[in-house]
């Protein structure tokens, strides 16, 4: 009893010290808990799935709170700057850890990607982002449609989103018209990326944006691996043979 009375009096006389000690203890407890959760996120697929399901349930149950939280975070530029600086400091280590975690759980990651794409498509969005799909595409928005063409025709190296926008600028420069026939080109229907100098004969130009033009998809199938001049010569021979033009 005497010890208890002594401790009570000491706490009353040193309230600031007690509060400071309690704050430090709580901060350490939260830090340990955060480290445990971070470790489990990296190494426990079931834990990640439970967390994802819990977040989805919370979003459905409290949409107003989610929106309000987003607004508050947008209004705190120092939070964004802190995260950017933290990412710069640990960028290499973070990237290595993310890659290692991805390849260690590659089957699970593929399943998550498929589920995410299915959710987005069911909502009328692009399968890569929460943007409405193009009118003429069942899976992609305009940005990701152009980036997919960039990956197909220019390779996966570099920033495919930026390269996709370069392809869009070329199409706009052509005023959405085929380089050979002048037909109207519609992304998702008949717009096709063509290498002016074919990759098979000019592999050094395969990934060059200056070697790209937009043509009608049927014209691209006809051109196959012909050079620009060779294709024009072939078209002239066909027209002459059909009696449409006479060669001078």
Backbone as a ProteinNet text record, in pm:
[ID]
protein_1_A
[PRIMARY]
XXXXXXXXXXXXXXXXXXXXXXXXXXXXXXXXXXXXXXXXXXXXXXXXXXXXXXXXXXXXXXXXXXXXXXXXXXXXXXXXXXXXXXXXXXXXXXXXXXXXXXXXXXXXXXXXXXXXXXXXXXXXXXXXXXXXXXXXXXXXXXXXXXXXXXXXXXXXXXXXXXXXXXXXXXXXXXXXXXXXXXXXXXXXXXXXXXXXXXXXXXXXXXXXXXXXXXXXXXXXXXXXXXXXXXXXXXXXXXXXXXXXXXXX
[TERTIARY]
82.8	0	85.5	193.9	281.8	345.1	386.3	446.8	346.4	222.8	119.7	91.5	87.2	62.2	177.2	299.4	417.8	414.2	383.1	379.1	267.8	154.7	44.8	85.3	146.9	190	297.5	387.5	495.4	436.2	337	273.6	201.1	136.4	67	165	281.5	381.6	459.5	456.5	535.2	446.1	336.2	239.6	297.2	376.8	433.2	528.1	609.4	701.3	624.5	516.4	434.7	371.2	318.5	256.3	357.6	476.4	580.5	622.5	636.3	672.4	562.9	437.1	324.6	323.2	351.9	355.3	466.2	584.1	695.7	664.5	604	568.5	466.9	366.3	263.9	324	417.2	481.8	563.5	636	714.2	622.9	509.8	416.9	359.8	324.7	271.7	378.5	502.6	611.8	634.6	634.7	651.2	537.4	414.3	297.7	306.1	352.6	366.4	469.4	581.2	684	630.9	553	494.9	400.2	316.3	221.7	296.6	401.2	479.7	543.7	596.5	659	556.3	438.2	334.1	282.5	276.5	234.5	330.5	458.4	558.7	557.4	532.4	554.7	429.6	313.8	193	81.4	65.8	-38.4	-178.8	-206.3	-339.4	-368.6	-268	-284.7	-314.3	-241.9	-266.2	-408	-454.9	-589.9	-695.3	-672.3	-766.9	-769.5	-652.4	-647	-719.3	-697.3	-764.3	-916.3	-963.7	-1107.9	-1163.5	-1084.6	-1129.4	-1140.2	-1042.5	-1047.8	-1167	-1192.7	-1306.7	-1438.5	-1450.4	-1572.5	-1589.6	-1478.8	-1484.5	-1526.8	-1471.9	-1507	-1655.5	-1707.3	-1849.4	-1938.4	-1894	-1975.5	-1965.8	-1850.3	-1829.1	-1772.7	-1847.2	-1794.3	-1767.4	-1850.2	-1830.9	-1699.7	-1669	-1544.4	-1422.5	-1433.2	-1322	-1297.3	-1405.5	-1390.4	-1332.1	-1380.7	-1331.7	-1184.1	-1143.4	-1002.4	-916.1	-966.3	-891.8	-875.9	-982.2	-974.7	-872.9	-873.3	-779.1	-635	-609.7	-473.2	-429.2	-522.4	-489	-455.8	-516	-493.2	-366.4	-291	-168.4	-48.2	3.7	117.3	241.3	256.1	375.7	377.3	259.5	252.3	304.6	264.3	309.6	460.8	511.9	656.1	733.2	681.1	746.6	755.7	645.1	644.1	741.3	746.9	838.6	983.7	1018.3	1155	1189.6	1092.5	1115.4	1138.2	1059.4	1074.8	1210.9	1257.5	1388.1	1499.6	1488.1	1592	1600.4	1484.1	1482.4	1440.6	1457.6	1404.6	1461.9	1594.9	1656.2	1615.8	1620.7	1584	1436.9	1350.7	1208.1	1181.6	1245.2	1223.9	1270.4	1385.6	1436	1342	1290.2	1198.8	1067.2	1018.1	893	911.8	1025	1050.4	1062.2	1135.1	1152.3	1018.2	938.5	807.1	717.2	724.5	640.8	676.3	807.2	846.6	829.5	836.3	811.6	664.2	577.6	432.6	369.5	436.6	394.6	256.9	225.9	93.7	-16.6	9.2	-88.8	-105.5	6.2	-0.5	-77.6	-58.1	-132.9	-282.7	-317.1	-458.6	-518.3	-441	-487.9	-508.7	-415.2	-427.5	-551.3	-577.4	-696.5	-824.5	-828	-946.4	-969.4	-859.6	-870.2	-923.8	-870.4	-916	-1063.7	-1106.1	-1247.1	-1338	-1294.6	-1374.1	-1387.8	-1274.9	-1277.6	-1366.5	-1355.1	-1434.7	-1583.6	-1615.7	-1756	-1815.6	-1730.1	-1776.8	-1777.4	-1739.3	-1736.2	-1608	-1503.6	-1376.1	-1277.8	-1168.7	-1052.1	-999.1	-945.9	-898.7	-769	-707.7	-584.6	-605.1	-713.4	-734.1	-883.3	-917.7	-1058.1	-1099.5	-1078.1	-1116.5	-1215.3	-1322.4	-1417.5	-1349.1	-1395.3	-1337.7	-1370.7	-1286.3	-1315.1	-1443.1	-1517.1	-1641.1	-1617.6	-1497.8	-1471.3	-1379	-1364.8	-1280.4	-1357	-1342.3	-1409.6	-1326.9	-1200.4	-1113.1	-1032.1	-1009.6	-910.4	-966.2	-909.3	-933.5	-839	-854.9	-772.3	-623.1	-587.8	-445.8	-381.4	-449.1	-390.5	-403.2	-497.4	-503.5	-378.9	-343.2	-223.3	-96.5	-90.8	28.9	43.6	-70.2	-63.8	-9.2	-49.8	5.1	155.4	196.6	339.3	418.7	364.6	433.9	441.9	335.1	331.9	428.8	435.1	510	645.7	665	791.9	867.6	813.5	881.3	842.4	882.7	843.8	941.2	1049.2	1147.6	1098.5	1145.3	1111.5	971.5	924.8	793.7	689	615.7	520.5	403.8	368.4	260.7	302.4	425.6	475.6	486.4	532.6	544.6	406.9	310.3	173.2	121.7	155.6	113.3	184.2	308.1	378	306.8	259.3	182.5	53.8	-10.5	-134	-106.4	7.3	41.3	62.6	123.2	142.7	7.5	-85.2	-219.2	-292.2	-276.6	-338.3	-275.2	-143	-74.2	-124.6	-158.6	-214.9	-364.7	-419	-561.6	-650.4	-603.4	-676.8	-708.3	-611.6	-626.9	-513.8	-547.6	-448.4	-341.7	-214.3	-103.8	-105.4	-169.3	-170.7	-303	-413.5	-543.2	-622.8	-588.9	-666	-794.7	-816	-935.8	-932.9	-1052.3	-1062.6	-1021.7	-933.6	-885.7	-954.8	-1009.4	-1078.5	-1005.7	-947.3	-880.5	-975.5	-925.6	-1007.5	-1085.5	-1087.4	-1158.7	-1063.2	-1008	-922.9	-787.7	-759.5	-630.5	-520.8	-412.6	-304.7	-169.7	-74.5	60.3	145	209.7	291	434.1	531	670.9	696.5	738	765.5	873.1	979.4	1082.2	1060.4	1031.2	992.1	1100.7	1055.3	1149.1	1239.4	1185	1263.1	1383.7	1372.7	1482.7	1564.5	1503.2	1571.6	1553.7	1614.4	1595.7	1642.7	1736.8	1785.9	1679.6	1574.8	1467.7	1340.7	1349.2	1228.8	1161.9	1241.3	1185.5	1191	1213.2	1225.9	1089.5	1052.7	923.9	919.5	1036.7	1040.5	1010.4	1011.4	983.9	838.8	751.8	613.4	515.7	411.5	297.7	172	57	-70.6	-136.1	-184.1	-251.6	-376.2	-459.6	-574.2	-523.8	-590.5	-542	-532.3	-623.7	-617.5	-497	-464.5	-345.9	-220.2	-217.9	-102.3	-85	-196.4	-188.3	-134.4	-171.8	-123	26.4	68.4	208	306.2	266.4	349.9	490.2	595.3	733.4	795.3	710.2	762.7	805.5	908.6	946.4	839.6	847.3	750	745.3	862.4	867.8	823.9	865.1	828.1	676.8	613.1	467.5	396.4	445.3	384.6	398.9	513.1	534.5	438.6	417.6	323.8	182	142.8	8.7	-9.1	96.4	89.9	73.5	144	131.9	-9.5	-67.4	-204.3	-303	-289	-380.4	-365.8	-241.2	-217.2	-275.3	-256.2	-307.7	-460.7	-523	-668.4	-724.8	-635	-679.5	-727.5	-694.5	-738.5	-651.4	-523.9	-431.4	-340.1	-279.7	-180.4	-46.4	54.6	187	243.5	300.6	357.3	498.7
-121	0	124.9	120.4	236.8	264.8	154.1	171.2	229.2	179.1	228.6	376.3	415.7	555.6	644.6	591	666.1	689	581.8	593.6	687.6	684.1	772.5	919	948.1	1085.2	1129	1033.5	1068.3	1101	1021.6	1046.6	1181.3	1214.8	1342.9	1459.4	1439.3	1546.1	1556.6	1449.8	1448.1	1409.3	1477.8	1442.4	1458.1	1561.6	1582.9	1470.2	1425.4	1313.9	1186.5	1163.6	1043.3	1048.5	1164.9	1178.6	1159.1	1216.6	1202.9	1056.8	986.9	844.8	763	797.8	727	750.3	875.9	905.8	828.3	822.8	749.1	600.3	547.6	405.5	375.8	463.6	443.7	456.2	550.1	567.6	444.1	388.9	266.9	149.6	141.5	32.4	41.1	163.5	182.5	151.3	190.4	163.8	13.8	-59.8	-206.2	-268.8	-219.5	-273.5	-246.7	-125.7	-91.9	-181.2	-209.4	-297.2	-438.8	-486.2	-620.7	-630.3	-527.3	-527.2	-520.4	-437.1	-425.4	-558.5	-628.9	-759.5	-860.4	-857.1	-951.7	-921.5	-793.1	-757.4	-812	-812.6	-861.1	-1012.8	-1083.2	-1227.8	-1313.3	-1251.3	-1330.1	-1293	-1372.2	-1340.2	-1339.4	-1430.3	-1435.1	-1307.1	-1254.8	-1130.1	-1014.6	-1008.8	-903.7	-911.3	-1033.3	-1050.3	-1007.1	-1041.9	-1000.6	-848.5	-785.4	-639.5	-574.9	-629.6	-574.3	-585.6	-704	-723.6	-628.4	-607.8	-516.6	-374	-330.9	-195.4	-178.5	-283.3	-275.1	-265.8	-343.8	-337.5	-199.1	-141.4	-8	96.1	87.1	182.8	176.3	53.4	37.1	87.8	65.1	103.4	252.3	314.7	456.1	536.1	549.6	626.1	772.4	832.7	973.7	994.7	902.7	915.3	897.4	809.3	788.7	915.4	977.4	1101.6	1214.3	1224.3	1328.5	1308.5	1182	1152.4	1192.3	1165.2	1203.9	1353.9	1427	1573.8	1627.5	1570.7	1616.3	1591.5	1474.3	1444.4	1536.3	1568.6	1660.7	1799.5	1834.6	1967.2	1972.1	1863.8	1858.8	1834.9	1941.4	1923.2	1869.4	1901.6	1853.2	1700.9	1638.3	1491.6	1432.6	1496.4	1449.2	1467.1	1583	1609.3	1510.2	1481.2	1385.1	1247.6	1204.6	1072.8	1068.5	1178.7	1184.3	1175.1	1251	1248.1	1111.8	1051.9	919.6	816.5	828.7	734.3	751.7	877.3	901	838.3	849.8	796.4	643.8	581	434.9	373.1	450.6	407.8	272.9	260.5	137.4	17.8	36.1	-74	-110.9	-9.2	-35.5	-110.2	-64.1	-129.2	-274.2	-297.9	-435	-522.3	-466.1	-542.8	-571.9	-471.5	-491.8	-599.6	-593.1	-694.1	-832.9	-843.5	-973.7	-1028.3	-941.4	-982.9	-1025.9	-952.3	-984.7	-1123.1	-1149.4	-1276.9	-1392.9	-1365.1	-1470.5	-1509.3	-1415.7	-1440.7	-1413.4	-1456.2	-1416.2	-1470.1	-1592.9	-1648.7	-1568.8	-1535.1	-1455	-1316.9	-1256.1	-1123.5	-1128.3	-1236.5	-1249.6	-1262.4	-1338.1	-1352.7	-1218.9	-1143.7	-1011.4	-918.7	-923.3	-838.1	-873.5	-1004.5	-1048	-1003.3	-1020.9	-979.9	-829	-752.9	-606.6	-567.4	-629.4	-598.4	-632.2	-745.7	-785.8	-686.6	-638.8	-540.2	-410.9	-365.7	-242.1	-254.7	-367.3	-386.9	-394.8	-460.8	-471.8	-335.3	-239.5	-104.7	-10.7	-64.1	19.4	97.5	61.7	133.2	59.7	127.5	64	-43.2	-152.8	-260.6	-225.2	-110.2	-67.6	46.7	124.5	241.9	271.9	360.4	396.7	511.1	488.1	584.1	516.1	585.9	523	471.6	357.7	298.5	380.7	364	427.4	368.3	445	391.6	266.2	257.9	146.5	41	40	-59	-122.7	-253.2	-324.8	-330	-288.1	-306.1	-183.7	-87.1	17.3	159	249.7	392.4	440.2	565.2	615.9	612.7	655.2	660.7	523	421.6	287.9	217.9	261.5	207	248.4	376.9	423.7	363.4	348.6	289.6	142.6	71.2	-69	-77.1	18	19.8	48.9	135	166.6	42.1	-35.9	-158.3	-258	-269.6	-366.1	-329.6	-200.1	-159.2	-97.2	-48.4	17.7	-51.6	-161.8	-234.4	-183.1	-257.6	-226.5	-134.6	-97.7	-13.4	128.8	193.9	333.4	350.9	473.8	510.3	487.9	376.1	342.3	440.3	499.5	598.7	720.3	767.3	883	851.5	729.5	690.5	678	633	627.5	765.8	865.9	1002.7	1057.2	1011.1	1050.3	993	868.6	808.8	887.4	930.5	1008.4	1139.9	1204.7	1330.7	1309.4	1195.5	1166.1	1149.5	1077.7	1059	1192.6	1280.2	1412.9	1495.8	1483.1	1554.9	1509.2	1381	1327.4	1358.3	1428.2	1463.3	1339.5	1233.3	1106.5	1051.6	1068.1	1017.3	919.3	816.9	718	785.6	750.3	812.8	777.6	665.8	622.5	651.7	631.8	642.6	766.1	827.7	942.4	903.1	772	728.3	777.8	800.9	841.4	724.4	751.4	648.4	664.9	555.1	556.9	461.5	512.2	423	315.8	192.1	80.7	14.3	75.5	15.7	-12.7	93.5	69.1	139.2	212	280.7	180.1	181.3	83.2	152.8	114.3	172	99.1	175.6	117.7	168.8	77.6	118.5	156.7	280.1	326.5	238.4	213.8	116.1	-8.6	-123.2	-242.2	-288.8	-344.2	-391	-501.8	-587.6	-702.3	-658.7	-543.4	-495.9	-387	-319.4	-208.5	-224.5	-325.4	-347.3	-231	-149.9	-34.7	73.8	69.9	169.9	115.6	-6.6	-72.7	7.1	71.8	144.6	295.9	340.5	484.1	544.7	648.3	714.4	786.6	823.7	892	797	667	565.6	517.8	595.7	553	641.9	578.4	650.7	568.7	634.7	566.8	539.4	415	376.5	294.9	276	186.8	43.9	-32.4	-165.3	-257.5	-244.7	-327.3	-291.2	-163.1	-119.4	-175.5	-178.3	-232.3	-380.9	-455	-596.8	-614.4	-526.9	-534.6	-502.1	-403.3	-356.4	-460.8	-534.1	-637.7	-583.4	-643	-600.4	-522.2	-454.3	-373.6	-236.1	-181.3	-42.2	51	177.3	276.9	285.5	300.2	314.4	186.5	73.2	-55.4	-76.3	-34.2	-48.4	41.6	166.8	257.3	203.4	143.5	83.4	-32.3	-113.8	-226.5	-176.4	-72.5	-15.5	39.1	101.4	155.2	43.4	-67.9	-182	-240.2	-250.5	-303.3	-212.1	-80.1	14	9.8	-2.4	-9.8	-138.4	-248.1	-377.8	-376.5	-307	-300.3	-197.6	-124.7	-26.2	102.5	123.6	244.5	364.4	340	446.9	393.6	485.1	447.7	509.5	425.8	474.8	558.7	673.3	764.5	720.7
0	0	0	78.6	85.6	-50	-119.5	-251.6	-349.6	-344.6	-435.4	-410.6	-280.9	-246.6	-293	-277.7	-321.2	-472.9	-549.9	-695	-740.7	-672.1	-708.8	-690	-576.3	-549.3	-648.4	-682.7	-777	-914.4	-959.2	-1088.7	-1089.5	-979.1	-971.2	-975.3	-913.8	-910.4	-1041.4	-1123.6	-1247.6	-1367.6	-1377.3	-1481.4	-1622.3	-1645.8	-1779.2	-1817.3	-1720.2	-1747.8	-1779.7	-1704	-1726.4	-1865.2	-1902.8	-2033.7	-2146	-2126.7	-2228.1	-2243.2	-2130.6	-2134.6	-2203.2	-2175.6	-2238.1	-2388.6	-2429.1	-2573.1	-2642.8	-2579.9	-2639.6	-2650	-2544.3	-2544.4	-2655.1	-2669.9	-2772.4	-2912.3	-2930	-3060	-3096.8	-2998.6	-3024.4	-3056.2	-2984.9	-3011.2	-3153	-3194.9	-3329.9	-3435.5	-3405.3	-3499.2	-3515.8	-3401.7	-3409.5	-3487.1	-3461.7	-3531.3	-3681.8	-3718.6	-3860.8	-3929.4	-3858.8	-3914.5	-3933.1	-3834.8	-3845.8	-3965.7	-3981.7	-4094	-4227.7	-4232.6	-4355.2	-4391.7	-4291	-4315	-4363.9	-4305.1	-4345.5	-4486.1	-4520.3	-4656.2	-4760	-4726.7	-4820.7	-4833.4	-4724.1	-4721.6	-4706.2	-4683.7	-4656.1	-4755.3	-4864.7	-4964.1	-4904.8	-4810.6	-4749.9	-4671.6	-4602.9	-4528.2	-4623.3	-4736.9	-4835.2	-4889.5	-4914.5	-4967.4	-4865.6	-4737	-4632.1	-4619.7	-4628	-4619.5	-4737.7	-4856.4	-4973.4	-4960.2	-4913.6	-4895.4	-4788.7	-4680.9	-4574.8	-4627.2	-4709	-4765.3	-4859.1	-4938.6	-5030.9	-4953.5	-4845.2	-4764.2	-4702.3	-4655.5	-4595.1	-4698.8	-4820.7	-4925.5	-4959.4	-4964.8	-4996.2	-4882.6	-4758.2	-4642.4	-4610.3	-4642.1	-4604.4	-4721.5	-4832.5	-4947.3	-4914.4	-4827.6	-4792.4	-4716.9	-4626.1	-4549.3	-4639.4	-4739	-4832.8	-4913.4	-4962.8	-5038.8	-4952.6	-4829	-4738.7	-4707.3	-4688.8	-4662.8	-4781.6	-4903.3	-5023.1	-5033.3	-5001.8	-5006.6	-4905.9	-4784.7	-4682.5	-4725.1	-4786	-4829.1	-4942.9	-5034.2	-5142.6	-5089.1	-4976.5	-4917.7	-4831.8	-4828.4	-4747.1	-4836.9	-4901.6	-4993.4	-4923.1	-4792.3	-4721.6	-4712.6	-4710.3	-4706.3	-4837.5	-4949.6	-5079.3	-5094.3	-5049.5	-5057.9	-4972.2	-4852.2	-4763.4	-4829.7	-4891.7	-4956.4	-5074.3	-5151.4	-5265	-5218.6	-5113.9	-5061.9	-5003.9	-4934.6	-4876	-4986.4	-5094.5	-5204.9	-5271.9	-5287.3	-5348.4	-5265.2	-5132.6	-5044.8	-5052.4	-5068.3	-5064	-5197.4	-5305.9	-5435.6	-5479.6	-5478.2	-5526.9	-5441.2	-5308.2	-5218.4	-5235.1	-5248	-5265.7	-5395.6	-5504.4	-5633.4	-5631.2	-5569	-5559.6	-5478	-5366.7	-5282.5	-5354.9	-5430.3	-5505.3	-5611.9	-5683.9	-5787.4	-5726.5	-5616.5	-5551.1	-5502.6	-5442.2	-5393	-5508.5	-5621.3	-5737.4	-5791.8	-5810.5	-5869.3	-5772.2	-5641	-5543.3	-5536.7	-5575	-5569.3	-5705	-5812.3	-5945.7	-5982.2	-5939.8	-5971.6	-5901.4	-5775.3	-5700.8	-5764.2	-5807.9	-5869.2	-6000.5	-6078.3	-6203.5	-6176.3	-6073.7	-6038.5	-5995	-5915	-5871.5	-5990.7	-6088.3	-6206	-6286.9	-6299.5	-6373.7	-6303.2	-6170	-6093.6	-6105.4	-6097.7	-6108.9	-6246.1	-6352.4	-6487.8	-6504.3	-6448.6	-6458.4	-6385.3	-6266.8	-6192.6	-6271.6	-6330.4	-6406.5	-6530.4	-6601	-6721.8	-6688.3	-6575.9	-6535.2	-6501.8	-6465.2	-6431.7	-6552.3	-6669.8	-6789.7	-6806.4	-6728.4	-6735.4	-6825.3	-6853.1	-6915.8	-6821.2	-6875.7	-6787.9	-6715.8	-6750	-6682.7	-6584.3	-6602.8	-6517.4	-6508.2	-6418.3	-6397.4	-6490.2	-6620.9	-6722.6	-6817.2	-6859.9	-6952.6	-7078.6	-7127.4	-7247.2	-7371.8	-7475.3	-7604.4	-7662.6	-7742	-7801.5	-7885.7	-7948.2	-8039.5	-7979.2	-7848.1	-7781.3	-7665.9	-7652.1	-7543.6	-7416.1	-7423.8	-7307.7	-7268.5	-7358.8	-7331.6	-7347.3	-7268.5	-7289	-7399.5	-7440.7	-7551.4	-7517.6	-7396.6	-7357.6	-7364.7	-7309.9	-7308.7	-7443.7	-7528.3	-7663.7	-7740.7	-7732.4	-7802.9	-7742.6	-7609.3	-7548.2	-7587.6	-7605.4	-7650	-7791.6	-7879.5	-8015.6	-8011	-7918.1	-7905.9	-7865.4	-7770.4	-7729.2	-7843.7	-7921.9	-8031.6	-8143.4	-8177.1	-8296	-8267	-8142.7	-8109.5	-7998	-7946.4	-7839.6	-7701.6	-7598.4	-7461	-7389.3	-7453.2	-7386.6	-7367.2	-7260.6	-7235.7	-7179.1	-7184.7	-7132.5	-7241.6	-7233.3	-7339.8	-7343.5	-7228.5	-7228.2	-7309.9	-7289.8	-7364.8	-7513.6	-7545.4	-7686	-7750.7	-7671.6	-7722.2	-7758.5	-7676.1	-7705.1	-7829.8	-7854.7	-7977.6	-8100.1	-8087.7	-8197.8	-8222.3	-8114.4	-8129.1	-8201.5	-8170.4	-8236.8	-8386.2	-8423.5	-8566.7	-8635.6	-8569.7	-8626.5	-8640.4	-8540.4	-8548.6	-8659.9	-8678.5	-8785.4	-8921.8	-8934.2	-9058.4	-9071.2	-8969.8	-8966.3	-8973.5	-8908.5	-8900	-9040	-9132.4	-9268	-9299.6	-9379.7	-9421	-9506.4	-9480.7	-9554	-9702.3	-9742.6	-9882.2	-9953.2	-9885.5	-9952.6	-9913.7	-9800.8	-9753.3	-9683	-9661.2	-9589.4	-9444.9	-9391.4	-9252	-9162.3	-9066.3	-8973.3	-8838.3	-8787.3	-8658.6	-8563.9	-8454.4	-8358.3	-8307.9	-8308.5	-8262.5	-8374.2	-8495.5	-8608.9	-8725.1	-8786.1	-8903.4	-8896.7	-8787.9	-8775.5	-8741.6	-8820.5	-8802.1	-8815.1	-8730.2	-8732	-8835.4	-8922.8	-9029.7	-9020.6	-9041	-9053.3	-9199.2	-9221.9	-9358.3	-9421.2	-9347.2	-9386	-9301.1	-9361.6	-9283.6	-9186.8	-9075.1	-8972.1	-9023.7	-9109.7	-9158.8	-9240.7	-9309.5	-9393.2	-9325	-9228.8	-9160.2	-9008.6	-8946.8	-8801.9	-8716.6	-8770.2	-8693.9	-8679.8	-8764.9	-8758.8	-8694.1	-8640	-8587.8	-8477.1	-8390.8	-8276.1	-8293.2	-8416.7	-8442	-8472.1	-8397.7	-8418.2	-8552.7	-8606	-8736.5	-8851.6	-8824.5	-8927.3	-8921.7	-8858.1	-8834.3	-8911.1	-8964.3	-9021.3	-8994	-9002.8	-8981.6	-9116.2	-9132.5	-9256.2	-9222.9	-9323.9	-9308.9	-9286.6	-9202.2	-9165.7	-9286.8	-9382.6	-9503.3	-9589.4	-9595.2	-9669.2	-9603.2	-9469.5	-9397.1	-9428.1	-9436.5	-9472.2	-9613.7	-9705.5	-9843.3	-9851.4	-9774.6	-9783.4	-9730.1	-9628	-9562.9	-9537.2	-9602.5	-9573.8	-9689.3	-9768.1	-9878.5	-9829	-9896.5	-9871.3	-9927.1	-9887.7	-9931.4	-10084.2	-10148.7	-10294	-10363.8	-10308.5	-10366.6	-10362.9	-10253	-10241.2	-10341.9	-10358.1	-10455.3	-10597.4	-10626.3	-10757.8	-10781.5	-10679.1	-10689.8	-10712.5	-10640.1	-10658.2	-10799.8	-10855.3	-10991.2	-11093.3	-11071.8	-11162.9	-11159.5	-11038.1	-11024.7	-11097	-11077.4	-11142.2	-11293.6	-11342.7	-11487	-11544.6	-11474.6	-11520.2	-11526.9	-11431.2	-11427.7	-11526	-11593.9	-11690	-11626.1	-11500.3	-11431.7	-11467.4	-11491.6	-11530.1	-11639.2	-11711.1	-11814	-11775.3	-11775.8	-11736.7	-11850.9	-11813.5	-11912.9	-11948.6
[MASK]
++++++++++++++++++++++++++++++++++++++++++++++++++++++++++++++++++++++++++++++++++++++++++++++++++++++++++++++++++++++++++++++++++++++++++++++++++++++++++++++++++++++++++++++++++++++++++++++++++++++++++++++++++++++++++++++++++++++++++++++++++++++++

